[in-house]
Amino acid sequence: MKSSHRVLLALLLASAGSTSLAQAPVTPAARPAASATAMQAQSQPQSRMTARLLYELLLSEFALQQGDAQTGASHMLNAARRTGDESLFKRATEMAIQSRAGPAALEATRAWSQAYPDSVEASRYQLQVLIALGRVADTDAPLRKLLAALPEAEKVSFISAIPALYQRAPDRTVAAQAVELGLSDAIAHKELAPAAWTTIGRMRLQAGDPAGALSAATLGQDDGASSEWPALLALQLMTSANEPLAEALVLRHLNNPQATPEVRIGYARALVELGRFTDAHAQLDQLNQQLPDYPEGWLVKGALLADERREAEAETALQRYLELVQAQAEQPGASREVGRSQALMMLARIAERRRDYAGAEKLLAQVDSPDQILAVQVRRAHLLARQGQLEEARQAIRAAPERRAEDARQKLLAEAQLLREHGQAEAAYLLLSAELEKSPDDEVLLYDAGMAAEGAERLAEMERLFRRLIEINPEAHHAYNALGYSLADRGLRLDEARALVEKAVQLSPDDSYIQDSLGWVAYRQGRASEARSILEAAYQKRPDPEIAAHLGEVLWVLGEHDHARRIWRDGLRLDAENDTLVKTLKRLQVTP
């Protein structure tokens, strides 16, 4: 430490009386300490690089190298104030941030902003430092100043990114209020108002105020009916906040001649999430008629059809998507590698269900996206398992490369799912239980282990796992549903089973599978007519082989045998190997 200070002192003495960097002899020993400030030093006019300034810059960088970033930042800020050089203000700010010295970083950004009132970078740093310090209430003025300083072409994109900046704010209500104040000028600007109101709405939604978010979306759309921003917020309100009035805003945008196809696709996806499949198909059909060369419409349509097991129609839609992507591959910005991989994977799944394993493998071989390596290998494992090679399938999953930190966990979950689907619930349970010992509160592991325990007839363990998941996450509707259904399916504690499923319905009212569970509980309680009504509504919303199995049995018991057989036949067309449906027909000794 002492020898380094002697080097700096020698530099100072050697340059005494000097006014320029060119006149100051720099020894080789000093160069490493000075290298970090070389650019700043060179940017100074020679007449301003005094011996004192040189010493301060060197001392600042030396302190940083020695691990004392706070002292380094202080020296650098002094140099910045004396010279007025913007690069030194930035360097002082970065040093303070590096040392986790929040107040020092804030002091540096404020000094920077005062010296350069129009600096976008200074305002950006000041805003980020205030948020990091938790002083969210003080961010409105820096936010307004930063937005005013940005080029016009960048303002909308910045406004839309604001909720992400405040995502970790400790008090989201205060954050929403600060952002609303910070955007007060933007909401008075015709071109910026729709995006600004949308951001205000998103901040209100993050603060738990869906009604306020809906109001913001309405005001944003009033300022610009053709803007997609308020409609996108309305879609978020439809799904995450279950706000029925938001749909009118989406439809209002879609009725505008300038409506974007992305909003219609988002609307279709929201309708699927809400279980309104017929409406989703109508939106996608309208999009594909209006814009037949827009690839994404065909991709989403194909995915929906494939999920409904309408496989011939799904293949047509997905092949159309691939043709359009190929034709547009040379166009700027037409990269759709993720969508192409998804389409190929869905087509491979359809081929697999037809038992065309060679065709499925051929399709999987065309997926060349590095991000899909694990998904492709898991699908190959399922092909092997369907051909009776379960052990080889497990080895295929285990051999898949791990490119991301979460891949090892995904491989384990995929292997457990494979085992469950192929009658090895006990092995799946043991695999997941071992992993739960390392991560006892992992919600996904708890749920999957509970399902495996149910399949292995470890009922006490199943209940323990599901109740632990509910304890950790009281809104885990899938856990309430799984536990309630499992009890009802065995005729156990039916009143308790119904209460569990009703709680799941309360948490996720549009889930057809939960409605199926509620109908099945009613049937087990001897309420066949009530069960029929619930199951018919669920099946109409979501044609599914397991719902078909339950609805068919209720109709059979009610004496409507022809109707029951028709439902069962439809279910078999959807999936002739569905375990619940096959077991139901065998137990009732019925040939549809």
Residue pairs with C-beta under 8 A, 6 or more apart in sequence:
1 66
4 33
4 62
7 27
7 29
7 30
7 33
8 30
8 33
8 55
8 58
8 59
8 62
10 27
10 30
11 24
11 26
11 27
11 30
11 54
11 55
11 58
12 51
12 54
12 55
14 24
14 25
15 23
15 24
15 25
15 51
15 54
16 51
17 51
18 24
18 50
18 51
19 46
19 47
19 49
19 50
20 46
20 47
20 49
21 41
21 42
21 44
21 46
21 49
21 54
22 46
24 49
24 51
24 54
26 34
30 58
33 58
33 61
33 62
33 65
34 41
34 57
34 58
34 61
35 61
36 61
36 64
36 65
37 57
37 58
37 60
37 61
37 91
39 87
40 57
40 85
40 87
40 88
40 91
41 49
41 54
41 57
43 85
43 87
44 53
44 83
44 85
48 83
53 79
53 82
53 83
56 75
56 76
56 78
56 79
57 75
57 76
57 79
57 88
59 72
59 75
60 71
60 72
60 73
60 74
60 75
60 76
60 79
60 95
61 72
62 72
63 69
63 71
63 72
63 75
64 72
64 95
64 98
68 99
69 95
69 96
69 98
69 99
69 101
70 95
70 96
70 99
70 101
70 104
72 95
72 99
73 92
73 93
73 95
73 96
73 99
73 101
73 104
73 105
73 108
74 92
74 104
76 88
76 91
76 92
76 95
77 88
77 89
77 92
77 96
77 104
77 107
77 108
77 111
79 85
79 88
79 92
80 86
80 88
80 89
80 91
80 92
80 108
80 111
80 112
80 115
81 111
81 115
84 115
86 112
86 115
86 116
86 119
86 122
89 108
89 111
89 112
89 115
89 116
89 122
90 112
90 121
90 122
90 125
92 108
92 111
92 112
93 105
93 108
93 109
93 112
93 125
93 129
96 102
96 104
96 105
96 107
96 108
97 105
97 129
102 129
102 132
102 133
103 133
105 125
105 129
106 126
106 129
106 130
106 133
109 122
109 125
109 126
109 129
110 126
112 119
112 122
112 125
112 126
113 119
113 122
113 123
113 126
113 142
113 145
116 122
118 149
119 149
120 146
120 149
120 150
123 142
123 145
123 146
123 149
124 146
126 142
127 139
127 142
127 143
127 146
127 165
128 165
130 136
130 138
130 139
130 142
131 139
131 165
131 166
131 168
131 169
134 169
134 170
136 166
136 169
136 170
136 171
136 174
136 175
136 178
137 174
137 177
137 178
138 178
139 178
139 179
139 182
140 178
140 179
140 181
140 182
141 182
142 182
143 162
143 178
143 179
143 182
143 183
144 181
144 182
144 183
144 184
144 185
146 158
147 155
147 158
147 159
147 182
147 183
147 185
147 186
148 185
150 158
155 186
155 192
156 191
156 192
156 195
159 183
159 186
159 192
159 195
159 196
159 199
160 195
160 198
160 199
160 229
162 179
162 183
162 199
162 203
163 179
163 199
163 202
163 203
163 206
166 172
166 175
166 178
166 179
166 203
166 206
167 206
169 175
172 203
172 206
172 207
172 208
173 207
173 208
173 209
175 203
175 206
175 207
176 200
176 203
176 204
176 206
176 207
176 209
176 212
179 199
179 200
179 203
180 200
180 203
183 196
183 199
183 200
186 192
186 193
186 195
186 196
187 193
187 196
187 197
187 200
187 219
187 223
189 196
190 223
190 224
193 219
193 220
193 223
193 224
194 220
194 221
194 223
194 224
194 227
194 229
194 230
195 220
195 227
195 229
196 220
197 216
197 217
197 219
197 220
197 223
197 229
197 230
198 216
198 217
198 220
198 229
198 230
198 232
198 233
200 216
201 212
201 213
201 214
201 215
201 216
201 217
201 220
201 230
201 233
202 213
202 233
202 236
204 210
204 212
204 213
204 216
205 213
205 233
205 236
205 237
205 240
205 241
210 237
210 241
210 243
213 233
213 237
213 241
213 243
214 234
214 237
214 243
214 245
214 246
214 249
216 233
217 230
217 233
217 234
217 237
217 246
217 249
218 230
218 249
220 227
220 229
220 230
220 233
221 227
221 230
221 231
221 234
221 249
221 252
221 253
224 230
225 252
225 253
225 256
226 253
226 256
226 257
226 258
226 259
227 253
228 253
228 259
228 260
228 262
228 263
230 249
230 253
231 249
231 250
231 252
231 253
231 254
231 259
231 263
232 263
232 266
233 246
234 246
234 247
234 249
234 250
234 253
235 246
235 250
235 263
235 266
235 267
235 270
237 243
237 246
238 244
238 246
238 247
238 250
238 270
238 274
239 270
239 273
239 274
242 509
250 263
250 267
250 270
253 259
253 263
254 263
254 264
254 267
261 287
261 291
261 294
261 296
261 297
262 296
264 283
264 284
264 286
264 287
264 297
265 284
265 287
265 296
265 297
265 300
267 283
268 280
268 283
268 284
268 287
268 300
268 304
269 280
269 300
271 277
271 279
271 280
271 283
272 280
272 304
273 510
274 510
275 510
275 511
275 512
275 541
275 542
276 541
277 304
277 308
277 541
277 542
280 304
281 301
281 304
284 297
284 300
284 301
284 304
285 301
287 294
287 297
288 294
288 297
288 298
288 301
291 297
293 324
294 324
295 321
295 324
295 325
295 328
295 336
295 339
296 321
296 336
296 339
298 317
298 318
298 320
298 321
298 324
299 317
299 318
299 321
299 339
299 342
299 343
301 317
302 314
302 315
302 316
302 317
302 318
302 320
302 321
302 343
302 346
303 314
303 318
303 342
303 346
305 311
305 313
305 314
305 317
306 314
306 318
306 346
306 349
306 350
308 543
308 574
309 353
309 573
309 574
309 575
311 350
311 353
311 354
314 346
314 350
315 347
315 350
318 343
318 346
318 347
319 347
321 339
321 343
322 340
322 343
322 344
325 334
325 336
325 339
325 340
325 343
328 334
328 336
337 369
338 369
338 371
340 369
341 367
341 369
341 371
341 372
344 363
344 364
344 366
344 367
345 363
345 364
345 367
345 372
345 375
345 376
345 379
347 363
348 359
348 360
348 361
348 363
348 364
348 379
349 360
349 379
351 357
351 359
351 360
351 363
352 360
352 379
352 382
352 383
352 386
353 575
355 386
357 383
357 386
357 387
360 379
360 383
361 380
361 383
364 376
364 379
364 380
367 376
370 403
371 403
373 400
373 401
373 403
374 400
374 401
374 402
374 403
374 407
374 410
374 411
374 414
377 396
377 397
377 399
377 400
378 397
378 400
378 411
378 414
378 418
380 396
381 393
381 394
381 396
381 397
381 414
381 418
382 393
382 418
382 421
383 393
384 390
384 392
384 393
384 396
385 393
385 418
385 421
385 422
390 418
390 419
390 422
390 424
393 418
394 415
394 418
394 419
397 411
397 414
397 415
397 418
398 411
398 415
400 407
400 411
401 407
402 408
402 411
409 435
412 431
412 432
412 435
413 444
413 445
413 448
415 431
416 428
416 431
416 432
416 448
416 452
417 428
417 448
419 425
419 427
419 428
419 431
419 452
420 428
420 451
420 452
420 455
425 452
425 453
425 454
425 455
425 456
426 452
426 456
428 448
428 452
428 455
428 456
429 449
429 452
429 453
429 455
429 456
429 458
429 461
432 445
432 448
432 449
432 452
433 449
435 442
435 445
436 442
436 445
436 446
436 449
439 445
441 468
441 472
443 469
443 472
443 473
443 476
446 465
446 466
446 468
446 469
446 472
446 479
447 465
447 466
447 469
447 476
447 478
447 479
447 482
449 465
450 462
450 465
450 466
450 469
450 479
450 482
450 483
451 462
451 482
453 459
453 461
453 462
453 465
454 462
454 482
454 486
459 486
459 490
462 483
462 486
463 483
466 479
466 482
466 483
467 483
469 476
469 479
470 476
470 479
470 480
470 483
473 479
475 507
477 503
477 504
477 507
477 508
477 511
477 514
478 504
480 500
480 501
480 503
480 504
480 507
481 500
481 501
481 504
481 511
481 513
481 514
481 517
483 497
483 500
484 496
484 497
484 498
484 499
484 500
484 501
484 503
484 504
484 517
484 521
485 497
485 501
485 517
485 520
485 521
487 493
487 494
487 496
487 497
487 500
488 494
488 497
488 498
488 501
488 517
488 520
488 521
488 524
489 520
489 524
491 524
494 521
494 524
494 525
497 521
497 524
498 518
498 521
498 522
498 525
501 514
501 517
501 518
501 521
502 518
504 511
504 514
504 517
505 511
505 514
505 515
505 518
508 514
512 538
512 539
512 541
512 542
512 544
512 547
513 538
513 542
513 544
513 546
513 547
515 534
515 535
515 537
515 538
515 541
516 535
516 538
516 544
516 546
516 547
516 550
518 534
519 530
519 531
519 532
519 533
519 534
519 535
519 538
519 550
519 551
519 554
520 531
520 535
520 550
522 528
522 530
522 531
522 534
523 531
523 535
523 550
523 553
523 554
523 557
528 554
528 557
528 558
529 558
531 554
532 551
532 554
532 555
532 558
535 547
535 550
535 551
535 554
536 551
538 547
538 551
539 547
539 548
539 551
539 567
543 570
543 574
544 571
544 574
545 571
545 572
545 574
545 575
545 578
545 580
545 581
546 571
546 578
546 580
546 581
547 571
548 567
548 568
548 570
548 571
548 574
548 581
549 568
549 571
549 578
549 580
549 581
549 584
549 585
550 580
550 584
551 567
552 564
552 565
552 567
552 568
552 571
552 584
553 564
553 584
553 588
555 561
555 563
555 564
555 567
556 564
556 588
556 590
564 590
565 590
565 592
566 592
568 581
568 584
568 585
568 590
568 592
569 592
571 578
571 581
572 578
572 581
572 592
575 581
585 591
585 592
